């Protein structure tokens, strides 16, 4: 099976963590899609990566990687995420029919926590995507509302 990895899955260590034994076969982009950072319908204190494919993404590209993986990894569910199928265009000139995760019910634009976010710029750097694309993802992150900190226990500063 082929997976389209974007956002945190661009970081090789995260890719191996969630799709162990997978093989990257191409860099690619999804047309009429863009990366966003969104809260969910059940949590608005933090954001996650979301691949937006609605009308507001018309004319844009989301860059990522095409990954071949064992079929059983397709069965892994993550709460708040759905599997979708899309065709992406490889920088090698080929097209690939892939699947990926998107948020089930994305809400407001909210930054992810620092430990989640750090994988995004690391992955973008590892794959050397076009500078204007990297800057657009960073701008999207900067324009999102900061994640709220965990409340401190009473009596602690």
LOVO-861938 format. One record per residue (C-alpha): residue in three letters; x negated, y negated, z; residue number from 1. Coordinates in steps of 0.02 Angstrom, whole numbers, plus 50000, padded with zeros to 5 digits. Layout:
<nodes>
+------+-------+-------+-------+------+
: resn :  east : north :    up : resi :
+------+-------+-------+-------+------+
:  ala :     X :     Y :     Z :  NUM :
...
+------+-------+-------+-------+------+
</nodes>
This chain:
<nodes>
+------+-------+-------+-------+------+
: resn :  east : north :    up : resi :
+------+-------+-------+-------+------+
:  unk : 50000 : 50000 : 50000 :    1 :
:  unk : 49948 : 49820 : 49973 :    2 :
:  unk : 49962 : 49683 : 50103 :    3 :
:  unk : 49942 : 49496 : 50073 :    4 :
:  unk : 49840 : 49431 : 50219 :    5 :
:  unk : 49847 : 49246 : 50262 :    6 :
:  unk : 49816 : 49138 : 50413 :    7 :
:  unk : 49745 : 49240 : 50560 :    8 :
:  unk : 49727 : 49398 : 50455 :    9 :
:  unk : 49595 : 49308 : 50352 :   10 :
:  unk : 49476 : 49330 : 50498 :   11 :
:  unk : 49395 : 49499 : 50466 :   12 :
:  unk : 49400 : 49548 : 50650 :   13 :
:  unk : 49587 : 49515 : 50661 :   14 :
:  unk : 49617 : 49606 : 50497 :   15 :
:  unk : 49525 : 49759 : 50564 :   16 :
:  unk : 49620 : 49748 : 50728 :   17 :
:  unk : 49792 : 49751 : 50646 :   18 :
:  unk : 49754 : 49847 : 50485 :   19 :
:  unk : 49612 : 49963 : 50536 :   20 :
:  unk : 49518 : 50047 : 50395 :   21 :
:  unk : 49590 : 49930 : 50265 :   22 :
:  unk : 49495 : 49873 : 50110 :   23 :
:  unk : 49499 : 49697 : 50039 :   24 :
:  unk : 49518 : 49710 : 49851 :   25 :
:  unk : 49541 : 49528 : 49797 :   26 :
:  unk : 49566 : 49349 : 49847 :   27 :
:  unk : 49735 : 49288 : 49789 :   28 :
:  unk : 49869 : 49156 : 49805 :   29 :
:  unk : 50057 : 49156 : 49819 :   30 :
:  unk : 50142 : 49023 : 49714 :   31 :
:  unk : 50282 : 48918 : 49787 :   32 :
:  unk : 50226 : 48963 : 49964 :   33 :
:  unk : 50133 : 48870 : 50101 :   34 :
:  unk : 50064 : 48908 : 50272 :   35 :
:  unk : 50155 : 48827 : 50417 :   36 :
:  unk : 50143 : 48837 : 50607 :   37 :
:  unk : 50313 : 48862 : 50685 :   38 :
:  unk : 50398 : 48899 : 50848 :   39 :
:  unk : 50532 : 49033 : 50849 :   40 :
:  unk : 50714 : 49043 : 50895 :   41 :
:  unk : 50666 : 49121 : 51062 :   42 :
:  unk : 50508 : 49021 : 51103 :   43 :
:  unk : 50469 : 48840 : 51065 :   44 :
:  unk : 50320 : 48823 : 51182 :   45 :
:  unk : 50197 : 48886 : 51050 :   46 :
:  unk : 50183 : 48916 : 50865 :   47 :
:  unk : 50135 : 49060 : 50751 :   48 :
:  unk : 50081 : 49069 : 50570 :   49 :
:  unk : 50225 : 49073 : 50447 :   50 :
:  unk : 50223 : 49090 : 50258 :   51 :
:  unk : 50358 : 48971 : 50198 :   52 :
:  unk : 50434 : 49015 : 50030 :   53 :
:  unk : 50586 : 48902 : 50025 :   54 :
:  unk : 50622 : 48751 : 49915 :   55 :
:  unk : 50506 : 48639 : 50017 :   56 :
:  unk : 50357 : 48746 : 49961 :   57 :
:  unk : 50394 : 48727 : 49774 :   58 :
:  unk : 50237 : 48694 : 49674 :   59 :
:  unk : 50118 : 48741 : 49815 :   60 :
:  unk : 49998 : 48886 : 49838 :   61 :
:  unk : 49956 : 48988 : 49991 :   62 :
:  unk : 49787 : 49073 : 49979 :   63 :
:  unk : 49747 : 49240 : 50056 :   64 :
:  unk : 49678 : 49413 : 50024 :   65 :
:  unk : 49749 : 49572 : 49950 :   66 :
:  unk : 49716 : 49719 : 50065 :   67 :
:  unk : 49738 : 49904 : 50029 :   68 :
:  unk : 49789 : 50000 : 50186 :   69 :
:  unk : 49857 : 50166 : 50245 :   70 :
:  unk : 50046 : 50181 : 50217 :   71 :
:  unk : 50085 : 50215 : 50400 :   72 :
:  unk : 50025 : 50039 : 50446 :   73 :
:  unk : 50176 : 49970 : 50353 :   74 :
:  unk : 50284 : 50040 : 50493 :   75 :
:  unk : 50212 : 49927 : 50628 :   76 :
:  unk : 50343 : 49804 : 50693 :   77 :
:  unk : 50307 : 49639 : 50779 :   78 :
:  unk : 50446 : 49553 : 50873 :   79 :
:  unk : 50499 : 49394 : 50785 :   80 :
:  unk : 50425 : 49443 : 50616 :   81 :
:  unk : 50499 : 49520 : 50460 :   82 :
:  unk : 50416 : 49609 : 50316 :   83 :
:  unk : 50439 : 49528 : 50145 :   84 :
:  unk : 50378 : 49576 : 49973 :   85 :
:  unk : 50297 : 49456 : 49851 :   86 :
:  unk : 50189 : 49453 : 49697 :   87 :
:  unk : 50022 : 49364 : 49716 :   88 :
:  unk : 49894 : 49311 : 49587 :   89 :
:  unk : 49717 : 49371 : 49611 :   90 :
:  unk : 49567 : 49263 : 49574 :   91 :
:  unk : 49513 : 49414 : 49470 :   92 :
:  unk : 49656 : 49379 : 49348 :   93 :
:  unk : 49765 : 49524 : 49406 :   94 :
:  unk : 49936 : 49516 : 49489 :   95 :
:  unk : 49974 : 49616 : 49645 :   96 :
:  unk : 50139 : 49668 : 49720 :   97 :
:  unk : 50113 : 49654 : 49907 :   98 :
:  unk : 50205 : 49642 : 50070 :   99 :
:  unk : 50169 : 49525 : 50215 :  100 :
:  unk : 50242 : 49466 : 50380 :  101 :
:  unk : 50342 : 49305 : 50397 :  102 :
:  unk : 50431 : 49236 : 50549 :  103 :
:  unk : 50610 : 49298 : 50566 :  104 :
:  unk : 50681 : 49133 : 50629 :  105 :
:  unk : 50554 : 48992 : 50615 :  106 :
:  unk : 50600 : 48833 : 50706 :  107 :
:  unk : 50506 : 48671 : 50741 :  108 :
:  unk : 50329 : 48642 : 50683 :  109 :
:  unk : 50225 : 48690 : 50835 :  110 :
:  unk : 50039 : 48725 : 50848 :  111 :
:  unk : 49985 : 48898 : 50902 :  112 :
:  unk : 49882 : 48917 : 51061 :  113 :
:  unk : 49694 : 48892 : 51045 :  114 :
:  unk : 49650 : 49078 : 51058 :  115 :
:  unk : 49767 : 49116 : 50911 :  116 :
:  unk : 49721 : 48962 : 50810 :  117 :
:  unk : 49533 : 48993 : 50813 :  118 :
:  unk : 49554 : 49140 : 50693 :  119 :
:  unk : 49630 : 49028 : 50559 :  120 :
:  unk : 49483 : 48910 : 50524 :  121 :
:  unk : 49362 : 49056 : 50546 :  122 :
:  unk : 49454 : 49155 : 50413 :  123 :
:  unk : 49468 : 49008 : 50295 :  124 :
:  unk : 49281 : 48984 : 50310 :  125 :
:  unk : 49242 : 49169 : 50283 :  126 :
:  unk : 49335 : 49172 : 50116 :  127 :
:  unk : 49277 : 49001 : 50051 :  128 :
:  unk : 49446 : 48948 : 49983 :  129 :
:  unk : 49459 : 48782 : 49889 :  130 :
:  unk : 49415 : 48635 : 50003 :  131 :
:  unk : 49580 : 48546 : 49966 :  132 :
:  unk : 49677 : 48700 : 50021 :  133 :
:  unk : 49579 : 48717 : 50182 :  134 :
:  unk : 49608 : 48532 : 50219 :  135 :
:  unk : 49795 : 48552 : 50185 :  136 :
:  unk : 49807 : 48696 : 50311 :  137 :
:  unk : 49709 : 48594 : 50440 :  138 :
:  unk : 49824 : 48444 : 50409 :  139 :
:  unk : 49976 : 48555 : 50433 :  140 :
:  unk : 49905 : 48612 : 50599 :  141 :
:  unk : 49863 : 48435 : 50655 :  142 :
:  unk : 50036 : 48371 : 50609 :  143 :
:  unk : 50126 : 48505 : 50711 :  144 :
:  unk : 50178 : 48471 : 50889 :  145 :
:  unk : 50048 : 48532 : 51016 :  146 :
:  unk : 50091 : 48692 : 51107 :  147 :
:  unk : 50148 : 48668 : 51286 :  148 :
:  unk : 50033 : 48727 : 51423 :  149 :
:  unk : 50086 : 48864 : 51540 :  150 :
:  unk : 50160 : 48789 : 51699 :  151 :
:  unk : 50041 : 48789 : 51846 :  152 :
:  unk : 50095 : 48882 : 52003 :  153 :
:  unk : 50163 : 48772 : 52142 :  154 :
:  unk : 50029 : 48699 : 52253 :  155 :
:  unk : 49891 : 48719 : 52123 :  156 :
:  unk : 49809 : 48582 : 52025 :  157 :
+------+-------+-------+-------+------+
</nodes>
